[in-house]
Amino acid sequence: MRLASRPVVLGLAGAGLFIAALDAYVVVTLLPSMIADVGLTIDRFEQATPIVTGFLGGYVVAMPLLGAYSDARGRAPVYAGCMIVFALGSAVTATSGLWTFAGLPWLVAGRVLQGLGGGGLVPLSLALAADLYQDGARTLALGWVAGLQEAGSVFGPLYGTTLAALASSAGGWRFVFWVNLPLAAICAAGLLFATRRATPPSRPVSSSIDWLSAALLGVGLGLLVVALYPDDPDHRATSALLFPAGIASVIVLALYGWRQVRRLEPLVPRELLRSRGFVGAGVSNVLIGAALMVALVDVPVLGRLVFNLDQPGSGLLLSRFLVGIPVGAVLGGWLGGQVGGRLVATAGMLLSAAAFIQMSTWPANELALEVGPVRQADLALAVCGLGFGIVIAPLTAAVLALTRGQSHGLATSLVVLARTMGMLIGLSALTAFGLHRFHQILGTPVLTDPNLRARVDHLARLVAAAFLQEYREIFSIAATMCVLAALVIVATIPQRLRATAIK
């Protein structure tokens, strides 16, 4: 491929990925309006959980299937297919509530389709970057792709709210999903045209796909999402379907493992599973995902319950953290190509660990404390997000260095899956620990105040203090997970990547 055409191809792929990332997070602000239009009331809000788990489930199921398929059939056609499925899911979502049959199940189906299409775009874009670039330039390209994905998570809630408000006369929240159709068409058609005009260097292409293994892995992980995602986090740490979905997940994943052992050419090459670098990248990504979820969940809740911020104010507080991630992703890609992946990834995790340690000391008046012209809390959150962003490209590049070109789609799928499953496990564990520690710290308050108003105020102070202590402990745990991830990286990831090309 001509060098001048590479940024164009990668830019088109990144644009589609950015659109899908926006839609992964627009429901944060649009969900109340969406559930109202499908007939749910606020007292039945927990029934809206499938709208979130449906997207996550589709996202996880798609990755191994589409990553492996792109290795055999080419990135651009599979990418275009993902955009078509994503657009179809957007149309189904946008029409929810318009007819009597298009209720909550219709809305969930739309989000599942969006997840299936969007889930394939992440590993495909990363694999395309790996196909187009080599060595240090590859790590930088991976950083740009990761930065676009993370930027979508930053702007998604604001994008949804703003676009829905501006298009209130054209469907409101529905317009946010309708606009995906022309955008998806432009990205898919543009990428197909660009890759037709400039064909990459020929690579050996896998001729067969172990569809059954890929399906078993994807479905097993999708069932795990349903089992672990909390549908009523105020009262329980996991879904009401924990046992049926969890047992089904174990059975399906066991079948995948049995097939992996018996097949002559398994879905995931055995040499890759024996590779210290691959195992280290997987373990560290699980730890990173779990620690990342601590910030994503606890910072806005802390803002509301301890710092007395309203919903927009809590979201704005979290935005300090979110903005750091795409900046760190690009920075990590550049630094990884300059000084080596292990050093950069380790530094990223230690930055996040240091920020979490500082956050574990936050007092109730933290937002009034400043360091020069900026608030201390804003600085800690930005540094924490920066560290999480920095680690993305070096770890992805480390896994890609172990695989041949025809396995890049599967390899990137496994990298993203590890981080996603870490986030899911972290969310479930975080909810369980938080519920336990809050009730343990609060205990049974003894209120001896002279009147009802004084007792209510006293109880509110006790609850806020219990929440603050709980979050301090959780931030300390997150810091520990970041340090553990750094140690795993030091022990397993080479400083300078050399392609070993495990088939």
N, C-alpha and C positions, 0 to 999 in steps of 0.2 A: 504494500500500500504506500502510495506517495505520502511523504511526511506531512505535506500541507493539508491533506485530507483527514488525517487522524484526529485533530481537534474537532473538526466538524462532526465526524461520526460519533465521537465520544460525547460531544456537546448535545447532540440529538438524543442519545441514549440517556444522558444525565437529565435532560429536560423532562422526559417521560417519567423518570424515577422521581424527580422533584414533585411532579403533579400527583403521583401516587402517594408520596409521603405526606403531602398536604392533606389528602383525603383520609389518611390514616388517623389524623388528629382533628379534623374539622368537627367530628362529633362531640368533642369536649365542650364546645360552646353551642352546637346546634341540637344536641340530644333532647333538651326539654321541648323544643318546638316539634321535633320529629316524632316523639312518642305521643304528644298531644294529638297530632294529626292521624295517628293510627289507633286512637281510641283509648290510650292508657292515661290514667290520672297519676298525680304525684304520689298518692299513697300506694300505688302499685309500681313504683319506679324500679324495684328490683327485677321486675319482669323484662325490663329493657336490657338486662345483662347480655342476652344472646346477640344483641346488636354489636357489642364489643367483642365477645368471644367468637362470634361468627366470622368476623374479619380476621381475628388472630388465628382461628382454626384454619381458614382457607389459606392464609399467609404461610403457615407452617407446612401444611400439606403440599403446597405447590413447590416449595423449594427443591427437595430432592428429585421430584418428578421432572420439573422443567430444567433444572440444572443439568441433569443427565441427558435429557432430550436435546438440549442445545449443543452438548458435546458431540452428538451424533448427526444432527441435522443443520447445524449452523446457528449462530447467535441471532442474526437479523430476522429470519423468518419466525423463530420462536418468540423473539421480543415483540414483533408485530402481532403475533397471536395473543400474547399476554395483554397488549394494549387493547385489543378487540374485546377480550373477556372483561377487562377492567371497565371499558366503556359500556358494555352490556350490563354489568353490575351497577354502574352509575345510573343507567336508564331505569333499571328495575327499582333502585332505591328512590329515584326522583318521582316515580309514579305511585309510591306507597301511600295508601290512604285515599287515593282518588276514586277507587271503586270498593264495593263491599267486600270483594274477595281479596283485595290488596291490603291486608292488615299487617299485624306484626310479623307473621311468618313470611310474607312477601318482602318486607323490609329486611328481615334477617337474611333471606335468600340473596337479596341484592348486595348486602355487605359481604356475604360469603364469596360471591362472584368477584367483588372488588378485591377481596383478600387473595383469591386464587390468582388473579391477574397481577396485582401489585406485588405479591410474594415472589413471583418469578423475576420481576424486574431488578431486584437487588442483586442476586448472584449473577444474572445475565450482564448487568452493567459492569460489575467488578470483573467478570470473566472477559468481557470485551476489552476493558482497559488492559488486562494482562495479555490479551492477544496482540494488542496494538503496540505495546511498549515493552521494553526490556530493562533490567537492572535498575539503576536509580530513577530513571524516567518512569518506570512502571510504578514504583512506590509513590511518586508524586501524583501520577494519574489516579491511582487508587485513593489517594487522599482527597483529590478533587471530587471524585464520585461519592465518597463517604461524606464529604462536606455538603454536597447538594442534598443528599438524603437527610442529613441531620438538619439542614436549613429548613427543609419541609416540615420537620417536627416543630421547629421554632415558630414558623409563620402560620402553620396550619390553623390553630384556634383563631388567631387574629384575621386570617384570610377568610375563614368561614363566616365570622361575625360581620366583617366589613362588607363582603360580597352579598350576603343575605340581606343586610340593611339597605344597601344601594339598589338591590333588585327586589325590594319588597312588593312592588306592583307586578313583578314578573315571576312570582312564585316563591319569593323568600328563600328559605333553605333549599327548596327544590332546584332553584337556579344554580346553586353551588355545584350540584351534581350534573345538571344538564350541560354546563359549560365544559365538563370533562370530555364530551363527545367530540367536538371539533379539535380540542387540544390533543386528545389521544390520536385522532386521525392524522393530524399534522406530524406528530412525532413518529408514528409508525410508518407513514408513507415516506417521510424524509429519510429515515434510517434505511429503508429498503432501497430507495433511490441512490443514496450515498454509497452504500456497500455494493450496489450493482455497478456503479461507475468506478469504484476503486476496490478491487478484490484483494484481500490480505494474502500474504505468502501462503503457499499451500502447506497444509499440515496433515499428518496422518489422522484420519477421522475414524472414530469408532463406528463399526457397522451394525452393532446390535445393542439393544437396550434391555436391561433386566427390569422390565416394567413392573413385574410382581414385587421385586425387592424394593424398588423405589416407592411403589404404592403402599407396601406394608410399613416402611419407615415413615412416610408422610402421614398416613392414617393413624399409626400408633402415636406419633407425636401430637397430632391434632386432637386425639382423644385425651391425651395428657393435658392439653390446654383446657379442655372442657372440665376435666376432673379438678384441676388445681386453681383455676381462676375464681376468685371469691365473688359470689353473686349477692351476698349480703354481708359485707365486711364489718358492719357494726355488731354482728352477732356470731359470725363464724368465719374461719380462716379460708375455707375452700368452698367449692360449689356443693349444692345439695346432691349433685350427681357424682360426688367423689368416688363412692364405692363402685357403682356400675360402670362409670366411664373409666375409672382407674383400673379395674380388673380387666376390662376390655383392652385398655392400652397395654397392660402387661402381656396379655395373650398375643396381641398383634405384634408387639416388639419382640417377643420371644420367637414367634414364627419367622420374623425377619432375621433374628440372630441365627436361628437354625439353618435358614437358607444361606446366610452369609458364610457359615462354616462349611456347608456341603458343596456349594457351587465351585466349579473349577475357576471361573472368572467372576468373583463376587462384585456386587455394586461398588463397595468401597474396597480398593485393593488392600490385600493383607499387609503388603509392605508399608503402606501408608499408616495403617493402624499400629504397626510396630515402630514407626518412626518417632523418635523422641520429640522432634520439632512439632509434628502434627498433634501428638497427645498433649504436649505442653501448651500449644495454641488453643486447643479445645478446652482444657482445664482452666486456663487463665481467662478465656472468654466467658465461661460459665460464671466464674467469680466476678468478672467485670460487669456482666449483665445483672447479677444479684445486687452488687453495690450501686450500680446506676439506678436501679429501681428505688433504692432508698431515697435518693435525691428527688426523683420524679414524683414520688408519692408523698413523702414526708414534708418537703419544703412548703408546698401550698397549704397543707393541713396545719402545719405549724403556724403559718401566717394567719390563718383564720382563728385557730383556737387559743393561741398564746399571744400573738402580736395584735389581735383584734382587727385584722384587715378584712375588707369585704372581698367578694369573689374576684373581681377584676384586680384588686390590689394584690391578692395572693398569687394570681397568675402572673402579674408583673414581677413579683419577687422571684418566681421560678424562672422567668425569662432571663434573668442574669446568668443563671446556670446554663440554660439552653443555648444562649448566644455563644458561649464559650466552646461548645462541642463542634460546630462546623468550622470555626476558626482553628481549633486544635487539630481537626482532621486534615485540613490543608497544610498546616504547619508541620504536623507529624509526617505527612507524605513527603514534604520537601526535606526535612531534617533526616528522615530515614534513608533517603537516597544520598545524603551528604556524609553522614557520620556512622551509619549502620543502624539496623532495626532494633537490636537488643537494647542498646543504650537509650535510644529514643523511647521505646515502649516502657522500659523500666522507669525512666524519668517521668513519663506521663502518669504512671500509676502512683509514684511517690508524691507527685504534685497533688493528685486527688486525695491521697491518704492524709497529707498535711492539712489540706483544706477541711476534710472531715474531722480531723482532730481539733482544729480551731472551732468548728461548728458544734462539737460536743461540749464546748465550754460556754455556749451562748447563754446570756442571762435574759430575763424577761424584757429588759429594755435594750436589747441588742440593736434594734433599728435606730436607736438614738446615738449609737457610738460611731465615730468617724475616724478615718485614717487620712489625714490631709483633707482634700476636697471630696472624698468619696466615703460612703458608708462602709464600715468594716464588713458587714454581712454581704454587701454586694461584691466586694473584692473576693471574699472567700468563695462565694458561689461561682463567680467567673473563673477563678483558678481551678475549682473542682471540675467544672465543665470542660475547661481547656485540657486538663489531664486526661479525661475520658476520650476526648477527640483525638489527642495525640497518639493514642495507642492503637487506633483502628487500622490505619494503613500498614504499619510495620508487621502486625500480626497476620493480616491478610496476605501480605507479600511473603511472609515466612512459609505459609502453607502452599502458596502458588509455586514457590521455588522448588517444592518437593514433587510437583506433578507435571506431566507432559501437557502440551497445549490442548489435546483432545479431552483432558479431564478438568480443565479450568472451571467449567460450569458446576460440576459436582463439588469440586474443592471449595469454591466460594459459597456454595449452598451450605456446606457443612460448617464453615466459619460463622456465617450469619445465624444458622440454626443453634449453634452452641451459645451465642450471646442471647438470642431470643429465649431459649429455654432457661438460661440463667436468670433472665428478667422475670420469667414466669414463676420459677421456684422461689426467687427472692420475694416476689409479691405475696405468694402464699405464706412463706415463712415470716415475712414482715408483719402480715396481718395477724397471724397466730401469736407471735411474740408481743406485738403491740397490745392486743386485747388482754393477754395474760398479765403483762407488766402494768398496764394502766389500772386494772382492778386490784392488783397486788399493792401498788404504790398508794392508791387512793384509800383502799380498805373500806371501813365503815365510818364515815365522818361523824364526829360528835360535835354537834352545833349547840352552843349554849347562849347564843346571842339573844338580846332582850326582845327583839321583834322580828316579824317575818322578813322584812326587807333586808335587815342586817344578816339574817341567816342565809338568804339567797345570795347576797354579795359574798359572804364568807365561803359558801359552797363553790361559787364561781371561781374564787381565788384558789381554793384547794384543787379543783379540777384542772385549772390552767397550770398549776405547779406540778401536778401529776403528769400531765401531757408533756411539759417541758422536760421533766426528768426522764420520761420514756424516750423522747426523741434524742436526748443527749446520749443515752445508752445505745440507741440504734445507730447514731452517727459514729460512735466508737466501734461498733461491730463492722460498719461499712469501711472504716479506716483499716481495720484488721484484714478485711477481704482484699482491699487494694494492695496492702503490703504482701499478702500471700500470693496474689497475682504477680506482683513484681518479682518475688522469689522464684516462682515457677518460670517466669520469662527468663531470668538470669540463668537458671539451671538447664533450660531446654532450647532456647532460641539462639542461633548463631549470630555473631555480631555482623558479619558480612555474609549476605545471602549468596549461595552458589547453587545453581539449579542441579538437582540430583535426578530429576525426571523419573519419578516412580510412576509406572504405567498404571 
